[in-house]
């Protein structure tokens, strides 16, 4: 009996660890996130139909669709622009309302946020969830 128990406990711990590895889902990412760079705000809007709208601090906008792989930590994210170009990135959930996001424009994504030099990591705070209906009605300044 003791031997069975000694084998069962490590197996349960391994199973729990594997279940715990994917702690975030698409619902955790969807919504509006805001970041401030040198006093200017930028934002990213993850819609519930995988559309994305990024508004940079300089006012420039980027629209596209996003794909995420939640089996990794940090999460792999690809942004496919309307031109067909893909931006690779990593998203790390710091807590329920804060993410760290790094974009790798040269398709040189690493497996963590600190290995790659010459790319910056942005901190975003959650603002609100945006549904597809809000997207269809149009966001301010978006056609």
N, C-alpha and C positions, 0 to 999 in steps of 0.2 A: 504494500500500500504506500509506504513512504517513497519507494522508488518511482511509482507512478505519479505521485504528487510532485516529486523533484523534476520529472520530465514535463509534466503538465504546466507548471508555472513558467518556465522559460518559453514554452510554445505560446502561452497566452500573452506574455510580454511582447514577443515578436509580432503576433497578430495585432495587438493593440497599437504597437508602433507603426505598423503598415497602415492601419485604419486612420491613425492620427496624422500621417504624413500629408494627406490631402485635406487640410482643414479649411481651405477657402474655396468658394464656388463663384460662378459667374454673377450671382446675386450680390456678392460682396464687392465686386468691381463696378457693377453698373451704377450709373448716376453721374453727378457732376463733381469734379475734383478741382481744386484751385491751388496755385503755387504763386509765390512772389519772388521775383528776381530783380534785385537792385531797385526795390520800391515799386516795380510795375507788376501787375497781376496777369497771369495767364491761366488758362483752364483747359481741361479735357472733359469731354462728355462721352461716356460709354453708354450707348443706347441698348435697349433690350433685344434688338434685332441684329446685333453685332455691328452696327454702324458706329462710327466715331467722328467726333468733331473736336479738333484741337485749335485753341485760340492762343497764339503766342503773345508775350508781353508787348511786342511791337505792333499788334493788331492783325498780323497775318494769320490766315486760317488754313487748316488742312482738313480735308474730308476723306473718308475712306471706310473700310471695314476692318475689323480686328479679329484675330484668332488667338486663343490662349491655351496653354497647356498647364493645367493646375496640378498635374502629377509631380511637377518639379517645384523646388523652393530654393531661390526665388522663381516665380512663375515666368515662363517664356511667353512673350507677346509679339505677334507680327501684325503690322499695320499695312494693309494693302491699299495704296492710293488709287485714285481713279485713273491715273496714267499707267497702272499696272506695276509700278515700282513697289517694293516691299521694304519697310523699315523694321529691323529687328530690335527687340528690347527685352528688358527684364523688369519685373515688378515684384517688390517685396512688401508684404503687409507688415507694418510696424505695430499696428493695432487696428481697431475697427474703423477708425476715421483718418488714418495716416498711411500713406504708401510712399515708398522710394521707387523712382522710375529712372531707368537709364536707357537711352536709345543708342544703338550701334549703327550709324548710317553706312558704314563700309562693309556690312554683312560679316562682321567679325565678333559676333556675340560670344561671350564667355559664359561660364556657368555660375558666376557670382558678380556682385556689384563692385568689387574692389580690385579685381585683377587688371582691367583694361585702363590704360592711361589715356590722357587727352580726350576723355569724354566726361561730361559732368553728370552728376546724379541729382535729380530734382526731387524735392519733398512736396507732396500734394496732400491737402486736407480735404476730406469729404464735405461737399456743400449740400447736395440733395440728390435724390433719385429722379431720373427722367424717363418716362415711359415712351414707347413708340408713338403713342397718340400725341404727346407733346412735341415729338420730333416732326410728325406729320403736319401739325399746326404751324410749326416753324419757330425757331428760336430767334431772339432779337438779332438782327443783322445777318440772318441766314436765309438764303433763297431756297 
